[in-house]
């Protein structure tokens, strides 16, 4: 088969032959990658580029196609796979496959967000703000121990932690408030599968849990009303 004339569903079908015809499967994957890598990069960059940067965006794109290849290799029936992604026209088929690749990229971004223990620069600034915003009522130490801060963050649910971290680009260190533009709030909320008001509530709940944890640990907060 001439891979350059194969549609996307046919390429996926060939990618499913990794055991019987590994070279053919790899060649089909290469054709899919060359054909659509720029599109997937544009989608990831537009949606998540501000959080990932160019290098992180490239990593997500590569991982997206790698996951697609691995998934196709686990499918037991090539013809069923082709039927699943075939549309009424070549354009419809292409759109179905591109939508599927976009969904893989979004899941990868969310997984990276949840699992990546490394702090972003914005998150470091946020944590430093909280460390220097508390004092112990006794003793001379005026900063929260890092371990206590980590314990407090661990009390947050995954959803509240996501809402807090994704909102950090709009956290004002001087006022201690979030100023998320309406359009960005809608986009971040959509990423989390919710709406802007629920996003605000999650963010507020996360901050409140941090306060409660610190107060229970015997810490006093400077300017608490500014962080609501």
Secondary structure, 3 states (H helix, E strand, C coil): CCHHHCCHHHHHHHHCCCCCCHHHHHHHHHHHHHHHHHHHHHHHHHHHHHHHHHHHHHHHHHHHHHHHHHHHHCCCCHHHHHHHHCCCCHHHHHHHHHHHHHHHHHHHHHHHHHHCCCCCHHHHHHHHHHHHCEEECCCCCCCCCHHHHHHHHHCCCHHHHHHHHHCHHHEECCCCEECCCHHHHHHHHHHCCCCHHHHHHHHHHHHHHHHHHHHHCCEEECCHHHHC
